């Protein structure tokens, strides 16, 4: 995932998503300008450069691999195989996703 942004100051959920992607092995790169036009934003972007150690990344990868071994793959076909009441409840619950 390559991102080019002159003003890279992500909110916490975006930053966490990028960290998790990197821990999963995704090639995450952020391209910033060498000569910024807004010094404050440029300086703030550097606060996100804290690098997670490789040992920790391996531990997380091992944990996730174990979890995936115990997981079951699901698809849209699994939802279609459920009762109409369950499918209705899923759609009703979707209305609340902005606050969940």
Biopython code that builds the backbone (N, CA, C, O; Angstrom):
import numpy as np
from Bio.PDB.StructureBuilder import StructureBuilder

atoms = [
    (1, "UNK", "N", (0.858, -1.150, 0.000)),
    (1, "UNK", "CA", (0.000, 0.000, 0.000)),
    (1, "UNK", "C", (0.912, 1.223, 0.000)),
    (1, "UNK", "O", (1.608, 1.493, 0.979)),
    (2, "UNK", "N", (0.898, 1.927, -1.064)),
    (2, "UNK", "CA", (1.737, 3.122, -1.181)),
    (2, "UNK", "C", (0.841, 4.347, -1.121)),
    (2, "UNK", "O", (-0.169, 4.438, -1.819)),
    (3, "UNK", "N", (1.232, 5.275, -0.277)),
    (3, "UNK", "CA", (0.453, 6.495, -0.093)),
    (3, "UNK", "C", (1.365, 7.688, -0.370)),
    (3, "UNK", "O", (2.461, 7.785, 0.181)),
    (4, "UNK", "N", (0.906, 8.579, -1.216)),
    (4, "UNK", "CA", (1.624, 9.829, -1.470)),
    (4, "UNK", "C", (0.728, 10.947, -0.966)),
    (4, "UNK", "O", (-0.393, 11.127, -1.443)),
    (5, "UNK", "N", (1.238, 11.698, 0.008)),
    (5, "UNK", "CA", (0.420, 12.755, 0.588)),
    (5, "UNK", "C", (1.302, 13.898, 1.067)),
    (5, "UNK", "O", (2.279, 13.664, 1.778)),
    (6, "UNK", "N", (0.977, 15.119, 0.692)),
    (6, "UNK", "CA", (1.751, 16.245, 1.206)),
    (6, "UNK", "C", (1.389, 16.565, 2.653)),
    (6, "UNK", "O", (2.119, 17.288, 3.331)),
    (7, "UNK", "N", (0.265, 16.031, 3.128)),
    (7, "UNK", "CA", (-0.212, 16.335, 4.481)),
    (7, "UNK", "C", (-0.624, 15.050, 5.189)),
    (7, "UNK", "O", (-1.803, 14.862, 5.487)),
    (8, "UNK", "N", (0.320, 14.175, 5.458)),
    (8, "UNK", "CA", (0.004, 12.889, 6.065)),
    (8, "UNK", "C", (-0.035, 13.003, 7.584)),
    (8, "UNK", "O", (0.996, 12.929, 8.253)),
    (9, "UNK", "N", (-1.242, 13.185, 8.117)),
    (9, "UNK", "CA", (-1.469, 13.190, 9.560)),
    (9, "UNK", "C", (-2.746, 12.371, 9.770)),
    (9, "UNK", "O", (-3.832, 12.934, 9.902)),
    (10, "UNK", "N", (-2.613, 11.034, 9.800)),
    (10, "UNK", "CA", (-3.797, 10.173, 9.859)),
    (10, "UNK", "C", (-4.462, 10.195, 11.230)),
    (10, "UNK", "O", (-3.808, 10.441, 12.244)),
    (11, "UNK", "N", (-5.764, 9.936, 11.251)),
    (11, "UNK", "CA", (-6.438, 9.800, 12.542)),
    (11, "UNK", "C", (-6.084, 8.429, 13.120)),
    (11, "UNK", "O", (-5.589, 7.572, 12.388)),
    (12, "UNK", "N", (-6.323, 8.201, 14.403)),
    (12, "UNK", "CA", (-5.905, 6.935, 15.042)),
    (12, "UNK", "C", (-6.391, 5.668, 14.343)),
    (12, "UNK", "O", (-5.596, 4.739, 14.201)),
    (13, "UNK", "N", (-7.649, 5.569, 13.896)),
    (13, "UNK", "CA", (-8.049, 4.324, 13.216)),
    (13, "UNK", "C", (-7.271, 4.054, 11.920)),
    (13, "UNK", "O", (-6.933, 2.906, 11.629)),
    (14, "UNK", "N", (-6.991, 5.093, 11.154)),
    (14, "UNK", "CA", (-6.225, 4.911, 9.915)),
    (14, "UNK", "C", (-4.798, 4.502, 10.249)),
    (14, "UNK", "O", (-4.244, 3.607, 9.610)),
    (15, "UNK", "N", (-4.200, 5.147, 11.240)),
    (15, "UNK", "CA", (-2.840, 4.813, 11.632)),
    (15, "UNK", "C", (-2.754, 3.366, 12.113)),
    (15, "UNK", "O", (-1.823, 2.647, 11.750)),
    (16, "UNK", "N", (-3.712, 2.939, 12.922)),
    (16, "UNK", "CA", (-3.725, 1.556, 13.409)),
    (16, "UNK", "C", (-3.908, 0.576, 12.264)),
    (16, "UNK", "O", (-3.280, -0.483, 12.255)),
    (17, "UNK", "N", (-4.753, 0.906, 11.301)),
    (17, "UNK", "CA", (-4.948, 0.032, 10.145)),
    (17, "UNK", "C", (-3.659, -0.106, 9.347)),
    (17, "UNK", "O", (-3.334, -1.198, 8.880)),
    (18, "UNK", "N", (-2.931, 0.979, 9.189)),
    (18, "UNK", "CA", (-1.644, 0.920, 8.480)),
    (18, "UNK", "C", (-0.629, 0.077, 9.247)),
    (18, "UNK", "O", (0.117, -0.699, 8.650)),
    (19, "UNK", "N", (-0.602, 0.232, 10.570)),
    (19, "UNK", "CA", (0.305, -0.582, 11.380)),
    (19, "UNK", "C", (-0.032, -2.064, 11.259)),
    (19, "UNK", "O", (0.860, -2.892, 11.077)),
    (20, "UNK", "N", (-1.306, -2.398, 11.357)),
    (20, "UNK", "CA", (-1.713, -3.798, 11.249)),
    (20, "UNK", "C", (-1.390, -4.358, 9.874)),
    (20, "UNK", "O", (-0.967, -5.508, 9.752)),
    (21, "UNK", "N", (-1.585, -3.558, 8.850)),
    (21, "UNK", "CA", (-1.240, -4.004, 7.494)),
    (21, "UNK", "C", (0.254, -4.295, 7.401)),
    (21, "UNK", "O", (0.653, -5.311, 6.833)),
    (22, "UNK", "N", (1.072, -3.420, 7.949)),
    (22, "UNK", "CA", (2.526, -3.633, 7.923)),
    (22, "UNK", "C", (2.905, -4.884, 8.699)),
    (22, "UNK", "O", (3.777, -5.640, 8.271)),
    (23, "UNK", "N", (2.256, -5.107, 9.837)),
    (23, "UNK", "CA", (2.536, -6.310, 10.632)),
    (23, "UNK", "C", (2.146, -7.580, 9.871)),
    (23, "UNK", "O", (2.747, -8.635, 10.074)),
    (24, "UNK", "N", (1.146, -7.480, 9.001)),
    (24, "UNK", "CA", (0.731, -8.628, 8.190)),
    (24, "UNK", "C", (1.655, -8.843, 7.002)),
    (24, "UNK", "O", (1.498, -9.814, 6.262)),
    (25, "UNK", "N", (2.606, -7.956, 6.816)),
    (25, "UNK", "CA", (3.536, -8.110, 5.708)),
    (25, "UNK", "C", (3.226, -7.252, 4.505)),
    (25, "UNK", "O", (3.917, -7.344, 3.490)),
    (26, "UNK", "N", (2.202, -6.415, 4.592)),
    (26, "UNK", "CA", (1.879, -5.514, 3.487)),
    (26, "UNK", "C", (2.991, -4.474, 3.358)),
    (26, "UNK", "O", (3.473, -3.940, 4.357)),
    (27, "UNK", "N", (3.383, -4.199, 2.144)),
    (27, "UNK", "CA", (4.415, -3.193, 1.872)),
    (27, "UNK", "C", (3.766, -1.809, 2.007)),
    (27, "UNK", "O", (3.149, -1.311, 1.066)),
    (28, "UNK", "N", (3.913, -1.200, 3.179)),
    (28, "UNK", "CA", (3.319, 0.112, 3.451)),
    (28, "UNK", "C", (4.409, 1.167, 3.305)),
    (28, "UNK", "O", (5.424, 1.134, 4.000)),
    (29, "UNK", "N", (4.180, 2.100, 2.391)),
    (29, "UNK", "CA", (5.135, 3.194, 2.174)),
    (29, "UNK", "C", (4.361, 4.503, 2.131)),
    (29, "UNK", "O", (3.283, 4.594, 1.543)),
    (30, "UNK", "N", (4.941, 5.513, 2.771)),
    (30, "UNK", "CA", (4.343, 6.843, 2.777)),
    (30, "UNK", "C", (5.326, 7.785, 2.099)),
    (30, "UNK", "O", (6.472, 7.908, 2.533)),
    (31, "UNK", "N", (4.888, 8.446, 1.046)),
    (31, "UNK", "CA", (5.731, 9.385, 0.313)),
    (31, "UNK", "C", (5.354, 10.801, 0.726)),
    (31, "UNK", "O", (4.228, 11.248, 0.510)),
    (32, "UNK", "N", (6.320, 11.502, 1.326)),
    (32, "UNK", "CA", (6.121, 12.882, 1.771)),
    (32, "UNK", "C", (7.006, 13.811, 0.961)),
    (32, "UNK", "O", (8.053, 13.383, 0.474)),
    (33, "UNK", "N", (6.622, 15.058, 0.803)),
    (33, "UNK", "CA", (7.467, 15.994, 0.041)),
    (33, "UNK", "C", (8.739, 16.337, 0.812)),
    (33, "UNK", "O", (8.735, 16.400, 2.042)),
    (34, "UNK", "N", (9.806, 16.553, 0.086)),
    (34, "UNK", "CA", (11.070, 16.943, 0.713)),
    (34, "UNK", "C", (11.015, 18.389, 1.207)),
    (34, "UNK", "O", (11.651, 18.735, 2.202)),
    (35, "UNK", "N", (10.255, 19.223, 0.508)),
    (35, "UNK", "CA", (10.127, 20.631, 0.888)),
    (35, "UNK", "C", (8.653, 20.940, 1.138)),
    (35, "UNK", "O", (7.892, 21.172, 0.198)),
    (36, "UNK", "N", (8.259, 20.941, 2.402)),
    (36, "UNK", "CA", (6.839, 21.159, 2.717)),
    (36, "UNK", "C", (6.418, 22.611, 2.560)),
    (36, "UNK", "O", (7.233, 23.528, 2.662)),
    (37, "UNK", "N", (5.131, 22.800, 2.311)),
    (37, "UNK", "CA", (4.614, 24.163, 2.271)),
    (37, "UNK", "C", (3.936, 24.542, 3.594)),
    (37, "UNK", "O", (3.628, 25.712, 3.826)),
    (38, "UNK", "N", (3.706, 23.548, 4.457)),
    (38, "UNK", "CA", (3.144, 23.791, 5.786)),
    (38, "UNK", "C", (4.030, 23.089, 6.815)),
    (38, "UNK", "O", (3.940, 21.873, 6.979)),
    (39, "UNK", "N", (4.865, 23.827, 7.494)),
    (39, "UNK", "CA", (5.832, 23.246, 8.434)),
    (39, "UNK", "C", (5.168, 22.451, 9.556)),
    (39, "UNK", "O", (5.652, 21.377, 9.913)),
    (40, "UNK", "N", (4.069, 22.956, 10.118)),
    (40, "UNK", "CA", (3.430, 22.281, 11.242)),
    (40, "UNK", "C", (2.930, 20.893, 10.840)),
    (40, "UNK", "O", (3.145, 19.928, 11.574)),
    (41, "UNK", "N", (2.274, 20.780, 9.699)),
    (41, "UNK", "CA", (1.782, 19.486, 9.221)),
    (41, "UNK", "C", (2.951, 18.565, 8.914)),
    (41, "UNK", "O", (2.910, 17.374, 9.224)),
    (42, "UNK", "N", (3.984, 19.114, 8.310)),
    (42, "UNK", "CA", (5.181, 18.338, 7.984)),
    (42, "UNK", "C", (5.794, 17.766, 9.261)),
    (42, "UNK", "O", (6.130, 16.582, 9.306)),
    (43, "UNK", "N", (5.940, 18.581, 10.284)),
    (43, "UNK", "CA", (6.514, 18.119, 11.546)),
    (43, "UNK", "C", (5.608, 17.076, 12.218)),
    (43, "UNK", "O", (6.094, 16.082, 12.758)),
    (44, "UNK", "N", (4.298, 17.308, 12.180)),
    (44, "UNK", "CA", (3.360, 16.364, 12.791)),
    (44, "UNK", "C", (3.429, 14.998, 12.116)),
    (44, "UNK", "O", (3.274, 13.973, 12.780)),
    (45, "UNK", "N", (3.658, 14.973, 10.819)),
    (45, "UNK", "CA", (3.714, 13.690, 10.107)),
    (45, "UNK", "C", (4.864, 12.825, 10.603)),
    (45, "UNK", "O", (4.772, 11.599, 10.548)),
    (46, "UNK", "N", (5.935, 13.425, 11.082)),
    (46, "UNK", "CA", (7.070, 12.665, 11.583)),
    (46, "UNK", "C", (6.764, 11.938, 12.888)),
    (46, "UNK", "O", (7.459, 10.986, 13.240)),
    (47, "UNK", "N", (5.740, 12.371, 13.603)),
    (47, "UNK", "CA", (5.408, 11.712, 14.866)),
    (47, "UNK", "C", (4.867, 10.305, 14.644)),
    (47, "UNK", "O", (4.735, 9.541, 15.601)),
    (48, "UNK", "N", (4.550, 9.945, 13.392)),
    (48, "UNK", "CA", (4.015, 8.625, 13.091)),
    (48, "UNK", "C", (5.088, 7.646, 12.628)),
    (48, "UNK", "O", (4.761, 6.556, 12.158)),
    (49, "UNK", "N", (6.342, 8.006, 12.748)),
    (49, "UNK", "CA", (7.417, 7.159, 12.240)),
    (49, "UNK", "C", (7.901, 6.103, 13.228)),
    (49, "UNK", "O", (8.834, 5.363, 12.914)),
    (50, "UNK", "N", (7.307, 6.013, 14.392)),
    (50, "UNK", "CA", (7.720, 5.019, 15.379)),
    (50, "UNK", "C", (7.615, 3.626, 14.742)),
    (50, "UNK", "O", (6.553, 3.224, 14.265)),
    (51, "UNK", "N", (8.699, 2.927, 14.746)),
    (51, "UNK", "CA", (8.772, 1.613, 14.068)),
    (51, "UNK", "C", (8.561, 0.496, 15.075)),
    (51, "UNK", "O", (9.224, 0.447, 16.111)),
    (52, "UNK", "N", (7.608, -0.424, 14.757)),
    (52, "UNK", "CA", (7.377, -1.595, 15.598)),
    (52, "UNK", "C", (8.516, -2.571, 15.341)),
    (52, "UNK", "O", (8.878, -2.816, 14.190)),
    (53, "UNK", "N", (9.083, -3.129, 16.409)),
    (53, "UNK", "CA", (10.219, -4.039, 16.279)),
    (53, "UNK", "C", (9.879, -5.323, 15.546)),
    (53, "UNK", "O", (8.734, -5.774, 15.570)),
    (54, "UNK", "N", (10.878, -5.914, 14.891)),
    (54, "UNK", "CA", (10.672, -7.148, 14.133)),
    (54, "UNK", "C", (10.298, -8.318, 15.036)),
    (54, "UNK", "O", (9.509, -9.174, 14.637)),
    (55, "UNK", "N", (10.850, -8.369, 16.245)),
    (55, "UNK", "CA", (10.511, -9.453, 17.168)),
    (55, "UNK", "C", (9.030, -9.409, 17.502)),
    (55, "UNK", "O", (8.342, -10.429, 17.469)),
    (56, "UNK", "N", (8.548, -8.217, 17.823)),
    (56, "UNK", "CA", (7.124, -8.070, 18.119)),
    (56, "UNK", "C", (6.276, -8.424, 16.907)),
    (56, "UNK", "O", (5.246, -9.085, 17.045)),
    (57, "UNK", "N", (6.691, -7.995, 15.727)),
    (57, "UNK", "CA", (5.952, -8.294, 14.506)),
    (57, "UNK", "C", (5.873, -9.807, 14.281)),
    (57, "UNK", "O", (4.826, -10.315, 13.880)),
    (58, "UNK", "N", (6.974, -10.535, 14.536)),
    (58, "UNK", "CA", (6.962, -11.994, 14.387)),
    (58, "UNK", "C", (6.018, -12.640, 15.401)),
    (58, "UNK", "O", (5.315, -13.597, 15.077)),
    (59, "UNK", "N", (6.003, -12.116, 16.626)),
    (59, "UNK", "CA", (5.105, -12.656, 17.647)),
    (59, "UNK", "C", (3.642, -12.470, 17.240)),
    (59, "UNK", "O", (2.825, -13.376, 17.400)),
    (60, "UNK", "N", (3.325, -11.299, 16.717)),
    (60, "UNK", "CA", (1.956, -11.039, 16.280)),
    (60, "UNK", "C", (1.614, -11.944, 15.098)),
    (60, "UNK", "O", (0.516, -12.498, 15.046)),
    (61, "UNK", "N", (2.532, -12.101, 14.155)),
    (61, "UNK", "CA", (2.287, -12.961, 12.997)),
    (61, "UNK", "C", (2.041, -14.405, 13.443)),
    (61, "UNK", "O", (1.140, -15.066, 12.926)),
    (62, "UNK", "N", (2.825, -14.894, 14.388)),
    (62, "UNK", "CA", (2.645, -16.256, 14.905)),
    (62, "UNK", "C", (1.277, -16.403, 15.565)),
    (62, "UNK", "O", (0.578, -17.393, 15.346)),
    (63, "UNK", "N", (0.902, -15.425, 16.365)),
    (63, "UNK", "CA", (-0.397, -15.457, 17.028)),
    (63, "UNK", "C", (-1.530, -15.496, 15.998)),
    (63, "UNK", "O", (-2.470, -16.280, 16.132)),
    (64, "UNK", "N", (-1.434, -14.642, 14.967)),
    (64, "UNK", "CA", (-2.485, -14.595, 13.956)),
    (64, "UNK", "C", (-2.541, -15.884, 13.139)),
    (64, "UNK", "O", (-3.628, -16.343, 12.787)),
    (65, "UNK", "N", (-1.396, -16.468, 12.836)),
    (65, "UNK", "CA", (-1.380, -17.732, 12.100)),
    (65, "UNK", "C", (-2.077, -18.831, 12.895)),
    (65, "UNK", "O", (-2.823, -19.626, 12.325)),
    (66, "UNK", "N", (-1.840, -18.884, 14.208)),
    (66, "UNK", "CA", (-2.542, -19.858, 15.061)),
    (66, "UNK", "C", (-4.041, -19.608, 15.037)),
    (66, "UNK", "O", (-4.833, -20.545, 14.931)),
    (67, "UNK", "N", (-4.428, -18.339, 15.135)),
    (67, "UNK", "CA", (-5.849, -18.000, 15.103)),
    (67, "UNK", "C", (-6.484, -18.427, 13.783)),
    (67, "UNK", "O", (-7.591, -18.966, 13.775)),
    (68, "UNK", "N", (-5.790, -18.190, 12.664)),
    (68, "UNK", "CA", (-6.340, -18.565, 11.362)),
    (68, "UNK", "C", (-6.463, -20.081, 11.226)),
    (68, "UNK", "O", (-7.380, -20.561, 10.560)),
    (69, "UNK", "N", (-5.565, -20.839, 11.839)),
    (69, "UNK", "CA", (-5.653, -22.298, 11.788)),
    (69, "UNK", "C", (-6.918, -22.798, 12.483)),
    (69, "UNK", "O", (-7.454, -23.846, 12.124)),
    (70, "UNK", "N", (-7.389, -22.055, 13.466)),
    (70, "UNK", "CA", (-8.582, -22.452, 14.209)),
    (70, "UNK", "C", (-9.853, -21.800, 13.654)),
    (70, "UNK", "O", (-10.957, -22.087, 14.118)),
    (71, "UNK", "N", (-9.694, -20.934, 12.672)),
    (71, "UNK", "CA", (-10.827, -20.189, 12.129)),
    (71, "UNK", "C", (-11.542, -20.988, 11.044)),
    (71, "UNK", "O", (-11.015, -21.968, 10.517)),
    (72, "UNK", "N", (-12.734, -20.551, 10.732)),
    (72, "UNK", "CA", (-13.526, -21.148, 9.661)),
    (72, "UNK", "C", (-13.825, -20.050, 8.646)),
    (72, "UNK", "O", (-14.281, -18.967, 9.011)),
    (73, "UNK", "N", (-13.566, -20.334, 7.373)),
    (73, "UNK", "CA", (-13.826, -19.359, 6.310)),
    (73, "UNK", "C", (-15.327, -19.268, 6.059)),
    (73, "UNK", "O", (-16.015, -20.285, 5.969)),
    (74, "UNK", "N", (-15.822, -18.049, 5.949)),
    (74, "UNK", "CA", (-17.232, -17.849, 5.628)),
    (74, "UNK", "C", (-17.337, -16.974, 4.389)),
    (74, "UNK", "O", (-16.394, -16.279, 4.014)),
    (75, "UNK", "N", (-18.511, -17.026, 3.762)),
    (75, "UNK", "CA", (-18.729, -16.239, 2.549)),
    (75, "UNK", "C", (-20.173, -15.784, 2.515)),
    (75, "UNK", "O", (-20.955, -16.068, 3.422)),
    (76, "UNK", "N", (-20.510, -15.075, 1.456)),
    (76, "UNK", "CA", (-21.890, -14.633, 1.280)),
    (76, "UNK", "C", (-22.832, -15.829, 1.183)),
    (76, "UNK", "O", (-23.999, -15.725, 1.559)),
    (77, "UNK", "N", (-22.349, -16.949, 0.691)),
    (77, "UNK", "CA", (-23.182, -18.160, 0.607)),
    (77, "UNK", "C", (-23.614, -18.621, 1.995)),
    (77, "UNK", "O", (-24.713, -19.149, 2.159)),
    (78, "UNK", "N", (-22.758, -18.425, 2.990)),
    (78, "UNK", "CA", (-23.129, -18.784, 4.360)),
    (78, "UNK", "C", (-24.311, -17.951, 4.840)),
    (78, "UNK", "O", (-25.193, -18.458, 5.534)),
    (79, "UNK", "N", (-24.327, -16.681, 4.473)),
    (79, "UNK", "CA", (-25.451, -15.830, 4.860)),
    (79, "UNK", "C", (-26.721, -16.254, 4.127)),
    (79, "UNK", "O", (-27.799, -16.314, 4.719)),
    (80, "UNK", "N", (-26.584, -16.544, 2.846)),
    (80, "UNK", "CA", (-27.761, -16.968, 2.070)),
    (80, "UNK", "C", (-28.355, -18.271, 2.604)),
    (80, "UNK", "O", (-29.547, -18.525, 2.431)),
    (81, "UNK", "N", (-27.538, -19.090, 3.243)),
    (81, "UNK", "CA", (-28.003, -20.355, 3.789)),
    (81, "UNK", "C", (-28.709, -20.223, 5.132)),
    (81, "UNK", "O", (-29.257, -21.201, 5.641)),
    (82, "UNK", "N", (-28.703, -19.043, 5.703)),
    (82, "UNK", "CA", (-29.357, -18.810, 6.995)),
    (82, "UNK", "C", (-30.840, -18.519, 6.810)),
    (82, "UNK", "O", (-31.309, -18.289, 5.696)),
    (83, "UNK", "N", (-31.560, -18.532, 7.909)),
    (83, "UNK", "CA", (-33.006, -18.273, 7.867)),
    (83, "UNK", "C", (-33.271, -16.818, 7.484)),
    (83, "UNK", "O", (-32.407, -15.953, 7.624)),
    (84, "UNK", "N", (-34.493, -16.572, 6.996)),
    (84, "UNK", "CA", (-34.866, -15.204, 6.627)),
    (84, "UNK", "C", (-34.824, -14.293, 7.836)),
    (84, "UNK", "O", (-34.513, -13.110, 7.704)),
    (85, "UNK", "N", (-35.135, -14.828, 9.034)),
    (85, "UNK", "CA", (-35.116, -14.015, 10.248)),
    (85, "UNK", "C", (-33.691, -13.570, 10.582)),
    (85, "UNK", "O", (-33.466, -12.421, 10.964)),
    (86, "UNK", "N", (-32.738, -14.482, 10.435)),
    (86, "UNK", "CA", (-31.342, -14.135, 10.688)),
    (86, "UNK", "C", (-30.876, -13.075, 9.689)),
    (86, "UNK", "O", (-30.233, -12.097, 10.070)),
    (87, "UNK", "N", (-31.205, -13.274, 8.404)),
    (87, "UNK", "CA", (-30.788, -12.309, 7.377)),
    (87, "UNK", "C", (-31.417, -10.943, 7.634)),
    (87, "UNK", "O", (-30.763, -9.919, 7.432)),
    (88, "UNK", "N", (-32.671, -10.909, 8.074)),
    (88, "UNK", "CA", (-33.327, -9.651, 8.420)),
    (88, "UNK", "C", (-32.623, -8.990, 9.599)),
    (88, "UNK", "O", (-32.397, -7.780, 9.589)),
    (89, "UNK", "N", (-32.269, -9.789, 10.627)),
    (89, "UNK", "CA", (-31.582, -9.256, 11.804)),
    (89, "UNK", "C", (-30.211, -8.679, 11.423)),
    (89, "UNK", "O", (-29.784, -7.663, 11.973)),
    (90, "UNK", "N", (-29.534, -9.330, 10.486)),
    (90, "UNK", "CA", (-28.237, -8.824, 10.011)),
    (90, "UNK", "C", (-28.421, -7.451, 9.368)),
    (90, "UNK", "O", (-27.642, -6.533, 9.623)),
    (91, "UNK", "N", (-29.440, -7.313, 8.544)),
    (91, "UNK", "CA", (-29.685, -6.015, 7.884)),
    (91, "UNK", "C", (-30.079, -4.943, 8.897)),
    (91, "UNK", "O", (-29.660, -3.791, 8.786)),
    (92, "UNK", "N", (-30.884, -5.329, 9.883)),
    (92, "UNK", "CA", (-31.281, -4.363, 10.921)),
    (92, "UNK", "C", (-30.066, -3.942, 11.745)),
    (92, "UNK", "O", (-29.922, -2.765, 12.078)),
    (93, "UNK", "N", (-29.194, -4.891, 12.074)),
    (93, "UNK", "CA", (-27.997, -4.564, 12.865)),
    (93, "UNK", "C", (-27.071, -3.636, 12.098)),
    (93, "UNK", "O", (-26.358, -2.832, 12.699)),
    (94, "UNK", "N", (-27.075, -3.742, 10.769)),
    (94, "UNK", "CA", (-26.230, -2.880, 9.932)),
    (94, "UNK", "C", (-26.556, -1.409, 10.125)),
    (94, "UNK", "O", (-25.688, -0.552, 9.958)),
    (95, "UNK", "N", (-27.792, -1.113, 10.474)),
    (95, "UNK", "CA", (-28.193, 0.281, 10.710)),
    (95, "UNK", "C", (-27.435, 0.901, 11.870)),
    (95, "UNK", "O", (-27.290, 2.121, 11.944)),
    (96, "UNK", "N", (-26.955, 0.065, 12.773)),
    (96, "UNK", "CA", (-26.261, 0.558, 13.967)),
    (96, "UNK", "C", (-24.742, 0.588, 13.797)),
    (96, "UNK", "O", (-24.038, 0.992, 14.723)),
    (97, "UNK", "N", (-24.219, 0.175, 12.649)),
    (97, "UNK", "CA", (-22.763, 0.094, 12.510)),
    (97, "UNK", "C", (-22.014, 1.407, 12.724)),
    (97, "UNK", "O", (-20.850, 1.366, 13.124)),
    (98, "UNK", "N", (-22.621, 2.570, 12.478)),
    (98, "UNK", "CA", (-21.864, 3.795, 12.760)),
    (98, "UNK", "C", (-21.557, 4.004, 14.258)),
    (98, "UNK", "O", (-20.624, 4.728, 14.605)),
    (99, "UNK", "N", (-22.338, 3.374, 15.129)),
    (99, "UNK", "CA", (-22.106, 3.580, 16.566)),
    (99, "UNK", "C", (-21.538, 2.343, 17.256)),
    (99, "UNK", "O", (-21.318, 2.361, 18.468)),
    (100, "UNK", "N", (-21.300, 1.285, 16.513)),
    (100, "UNK", "CA", (-20.774, 0.059, 17.141)),
    (100, "UNK", "C", (-19.283, 0.069, 17.263)),
    (100, "UNK", "O", (-18.698, -0.889, 17.769)),
]
sb = StructureBuilder()
sb.init_structure("model")
sb.init_model(0)
sb.init_chain("A")
sb.init_seg("    ")
for serial, (resi, resn, name, xyz) in enumerate(atoms, 1):
    if name == "N":
        sb.init_residue(resn, " ", resi, " ")
    sb.init_atom(name, np.array(xyz, "f"), 0.0, 1.0, " ", f" {name:<3s}", serial, name[0])
structure = sb.get_structure()
